[in-house]
Amino acid sequence: MADEYGASLKGASILVIDDEPGMRNFLTKILEPRCKRVEQAGSPDEATKMLDRAHFDLLILDNIMPGKTGLEWVTEQRRMGLFADTILITAYADLETAITALRAGVQDFVLKPFRANQILNAVSRTLDRKNLRRDNTLLRHELSSDNVRGKLLGTSDALANVRTMLHKLAPLPTPVLFTGASGTGKEVAARTLHQMSDRADKPFVAVNCAALAPDRLAHELFGVVADASHRKAGLFMLADGGTLFLDEVAQMPESLQAALLRVIEDQRVRPVGGEREIPLNLRLCFATNANLERAVEEGRFRADLYHRINVVTIDMPLLKDRSEDIVELASLFTCHFSTVLGMPALDLDDETFLKLRRYDWPGNVRELRNLIERSVILGEFPDEFSGNGNVTGIQAVETLDYVMQRHILHVLDQCDGNRAEASRRLGVSRKTVDRKCAAWGE
């Protein structure tokens, strides 16, 4: 039955505000089986207290009530920082009421008397529009900030340890701090954590704290309330129910660090210019390539905030420390950019793979990705990585050690880095493989 009125009802939380118990019970009876949560308020004052305690996606509001009208109340609440969409139920829909309702941010009217399917259609339309606005805003944010999408690829022991930790943390609400050098995949790991959790069907929102000016960062994160008709939801609210990822958190201005600490501790956010703190249901992840302990010692980062976000830390390994993953990553990036750019795929032969693995990759996975994209565009690898060129320090005539190194590493790749299986296939002892890999820095 819920599908008839759209999937958006299934996850919605709705507050019914009406002084007539019969009307409240009727609306609750038809909405409760289809929605996540439906609550009632018998007066505007009671509704105000409920909004202070919990977040609602939608309000269904009667206009004529004792004390003040529904439109007077919702106008007052908008000034305080109410962002929930509103449906007004009324027996009188004259032009003046309609204009006042539009100014107060009412999304739809339902005229009394009405049937169950009329209110369900109005709720479905309003929630669909609300979700579409949110998705469009998040998509524009995603495109403007050039956020990274992708999977956490690789079979190395270092990456296996990261995956194990992500699996342990996925069902928990605990904040997670991702550390590691630039380009090691901190955001990709945070996205993977989000996808593993029960929040996977809700938004994942990534924010680079270093990319926005301090005054704009506050507006982007917390939202803005200018007056009853001009307000903007912040990324904290748009990510509600999902995960908010704050990258380069060490670059956050000190003036915002105190506000962030309050959000973490209280799970509530106050928009800039607003009077009400809005409850949140949010998983927070953080990332930095800086030394936060040193930043605390130097007074650039609040000690209490550091201890609050440093509950669980996942340190992302350098690409050179998981060089066995380069084969999989290079193959994936080559296929991806060949398809996206409509250009021929590059030839990844054994010599190219060996040269890729012997490079230090100071820019980590991001540098490898950029190299592959550039090479696909140009139609060839640079000489230092090409199968027809030479790696610095390797003569044109292959030495026995070079041939041996290439063969052993190739077999290791075929065995997904399993040295015991590789030694069995090579017909040598495990100690021999370990000794050779240690000599080659593998």
N, C-alpha and C positions, 0 to 999 in steps of 0.2 A: 504493500500500500504506500510505503514511504517513497518508492521510486516514482510513483505517479506525480509527486510534487517536487521531485528533485532530490539529489543526494545531499544537498547542502543542509537540509533539515536535520539529518542524522547526527551531525556533530555540533548542532547549535545550542546555545544557552539563551533562554528567553525569560524575560520578566513581564508578567501581566499586572497592569496597574489599573484597578477599577474599584470604586466604592461599593459596587453591588456584588455580593457573594455569589449570586446565581450566575452572573456573567463571568466572573473569575473562574468558577468551577467548570462552566461550559467550555471556555477557552482552554483551560488546563486539560480537560478530558480529551479534546481532539488533538492537542499538540503533544502531550506527554508520551504517547506511544511512538511518536515519530522523531522526537528530539532527544538530545543528550540530557538536557536539564530544563525544567520549567518551574519557576517559582512565582508566588503571588504577593502583591502588596495591596492593602485596602485603602491607602491614602498616599498623597505625595510625600509626606513626612516619612512614612514607613519605607517608601521606595528609596528616598535619599539615603537612609541608613543602610539599606541592602546594597546600594551601589558602592558605598564606602567599604563594604566587606568583600564583595565579589564582582567579577567582571561578567557582563552580559553582552552577547552579540546583537540582541534585538530587544526593544521595548515595545509592548502593545499597550497603548495608553488611551484611556477614556478622556474625553475633553471636559465634560461637565462633571465636576466633583466638588464637594464642600470645601470651603476655604479658598482654593485657587483653582483655576482651570488647568487642564493638562498642558495647554499651550504656554500659559504663564510659567508653569513649573519647568517644562523642558527648555524654555528660553533661559531661565535662571540657571539650569544645570549646564547648558552649553557654555555659559560664561565661566563656570567653575571648571570646565574641562570634561564634559560628557562627550564621548565619541561613539557610543552605541547608536545604531540605526533605530528609527522610530516609525511605528505605524499608528496613526490616530484613528480611533473609532468614535464616530459622532453621528448624531441624528440631524445636525445642521451643517451643511457644507456651502455656506455663502461665499462670495468673492473675498470679503474681508478676512474670513477665517482661513481661506486657502492661502492668501498672501502672507498672513502671520505665520502659518504653518511652514511655508517655504523658507521664510526668514529664520525660523527656528530649526531648520534642518530636518523637517519631517519628510520621510521618503515616500509614504503612501497613505491613502485614505481608505477606510472601509465604512460605508454608510449603514446605520442601523435601520431596520433589522437586516441581518445578513445570515447566510447559510454557512455551514462548516466548510464547504469547498471554496467559498469566497475568501475566507480568512486564510485558509491553507495556501491558496494561490498567491495572495498578497505576501504572506510570509516567505514563500518560495522565491517570488520575484525579488523581494528586498534582499534576501540572503545571497541570491545569485549575483545581483549587482554589487553587493558589498564585497563578495569574494573576487569578482572580476576587477574591481578597483584595487583591491589589495594585490592581486597577481600582477596587474599592470604596473603598479608602483614598484614592486619588488623586481620585476623584469627590467624596468628602466634603471633601477639601482644596479642590478647585476651587469647590465651592458655598459653603464657609465664607469663602473669601477673595475672592469676587465677582470672579474673574478675567475678563478681557475676551476674547471670541472675535470673530473677524471677519476680513475680507480687507483687504489693502492696496489700497484703491481710489483711482483717480485717474489722469489722463493728463498731468499737468503735467510740465515738465522737471525740477523739483526731485524729484518722486517717481520719475521715470524713472531719475535718478541713483542713488537708493536701491536700486531694483530691480536695476540693473546691478551694484552692489556685492554685493548678496545672492546673485546668480547666481555671481559669482566666488568667494564664500566658501562656498557650499553644500557642495561636495565636500571641504572642508578641516576639520580638527579644531580650527582656531585659535579661541581665545576672542574674542568680539566685545563691544565696549562701545557701547551705544546711548545717545546723549545727546540733549538737547532739552527744551523746556518741557513741563510737565505737559499731558497730553491730546493730544500729537502722534502717538501711536500706536507707542510704543517696543515694547510687548509684542506688538502685532499684527505689527510688522516681525520680531520674534524668532520668532514662530510661523510666519511666512512662510518664514524661513530654515530652520526645522526641516522644514517640509513640502517644501522644495526639495531637502533632503539625503537621503542614503541611510538616515537614521535616522527617516524619516517614519512607519514602522509601529511605532516605539517611543514611549514616553511623552514628552510635553512637560509639564514641571512648572514652574509659576511661583510664586515666593515673594516676598512684599513684606517686605523686611527691617525696614521702619519700622512694620509693623503688629503685630509680635510682641514680647513682652517679651524682654530679653536671655537670661534663663535658659531660657525656653521655646524661643527660636530655636535654641539649641544642640541641644536634644533633637529638635526638628523636623527640623533639617538632618542631624545626624550619627547619630541614633538613640540608644537606651538599652539597656544590658544590666544588669539588676538581679541576676538569678541564672540558673540553668540553665533555669528554666521561665518566666521573666518577661523579655521583651525586646521591643523595638519598633524596626522598621526605620525609618531616617531617609529623608528625601526624596532625598538623594544616592543611596542604594541603590535606592529605588523608581524613580528616573529612569534607572537603569543601562541603557546601550545607547541612550538617547535624549538629550534636551536638558534642562538645568536652567537656568532663567532667574531670576536674582537681581535684583529691582527695588529701587530706592532703596538701592543698595549703599553709598552714602555714609553711610547711617544705621546701618550694621552696627557693633555695639560693638567697641571696640579689642581686647577679649579674644578675640573670635572672628576678627578679621582675620588673626592669625597662623595659626590653624587652617585658614582658607580658603586662605591662601597655600600651605600644605603640600599641601592637596588638589589645587590647580591644578598644582603642580610634580610631585607624585608620582602623581597619579591613584589615590589610596588614601584611605580614610576610616576613622577610629577612632571607634566609638560611645562615647558617654559611659558610663563604667564598664567598658568592654571592654578586653581586652588585645591583641586582634589588629587589625591594619590590613587592611581589606577592599579588594581591588583593584576598580577601577571602569573602565568604558568609557563616557565621558560627554563631551558637548559642553556647555561652559559659556558662557552669555551674561549680560551685566550691563547695567544701565540706571541712569541717574541724571539728575536735572534740576539737580543742584548742580554747582558748579565744583570738580572734584576737585583740580586743581592748587592752588587756594587752600586747600582742606581739608588738603592735605599740608603746605603752608607754615605753617598754623596748628596742625599737630600732631594734627589730628583723624582723619587717614587715613594709613596706613602708606605710605611712599614706595615700598618694594619691592613691595607689593601693587598700588599704582597702576601701576607700570611693567609688572607682569605681566599686568594685565587690559587695559592700554591698547595692545595690539598692533595692533588694527584698530578704529577708531572710526567709527561711522555717526551723523551728526548729523541728526535728524529735523526737517524744515522746519516752520515755523509755518503754520497754516492760511491766514493772511492773505497769506502768500507763495506760496500755490498756490490762489488764489481760483477759478481755472478748474475746480477739482475739486469745488467746493461744489455745483454742479448735480447731479452724479452721487451725491455723498454724501447730499444732502438727499432726492433721489428714492428712494434705497435705504432710508434710515431711515424715510421716510414709509410706504413699502410694508411694511417689516418690522413697525413698531409697529401699523399698521392690521391686519395679519394676526394678530399675537400678542395684541393687546388686543381683537380682534373689533370694531373701531370703524371708521367710514367714513374713507377716505383724505382728506387735505387737498388743496385745490386749489393747485397750485404754478404760478402764472402767471408771465409774464415779469417783472412788476413785483416780485413776491415774490423771484424769483431775483436780480434786480438789487440789492434791498435786502440780501439775505443776503450778496451778494458785496461790498457796500460796508462791511459791518460788520467791525470789527477782530478779533473772536473771541479775546479774551485767554485763554479756556479751550480754544481750539483745537477739534479734532474732538470731544472729549468734551462741550464746551459746545454744539456744534451738535447732537449726538445728544440731549442732554438737552432742548434747545429743541424739537426735533421731537417727542420723546416727550410732553412737556408739552402741546404744541399739539394733538397727536392726541387726547389725553385731553379737553382743553377744547373741541375741535371747531373751533378757529380759532387763527391766529397772533396774537401781540401786535401792537398797532397799528403799532409801528415796523417790523414785517416784513410786515404784511398788504398784499395788493394793493389794498385799499380805503383804506389810510391813507397817510400821508406820511412820508418819510424826513426827518430833521432837516436843514434846509438846502435842501429842495426845495419849491417853491411848489406850491399845488394846481393851478394852470394850468401844464401842462408847457411848459418852454422848449424851444427848438430844440436846444440842446446836450444837454438831458436825453433827448429823443427820439433824437438821434443816438447818444448813449452807449448807450442801451438796445438800439438796433438793432445796433450794431457788436459789443457784447458777446454778443448773441444769436447772431449769425452766427459769432463766434469759438467759442461753445459747440458749434454745429452742426459746426464743423470740428475739434473736439477740440483747440482752442487753436492750430491751425496758422495762423499769421498770413499766410503767403504765400497759402494757399488762401482765407482769409477776404478778403484784399485783392482777389483775382481775382473772387470772387463779388460783392463790393461795387462793383467797377469803379473802385477807387482804388489808389494806389501803396502798396507795403509800408511806405514811410517815413511815409505819412499815418497808417496804422494804428498803427505804433510810437509816433508822436508823440502821438496821442490816448490810447493806453493809458498812456503815461508821465504824461500830464497827469492822468489819472484814478487814478493809483497802481496800475495793473494790471501 
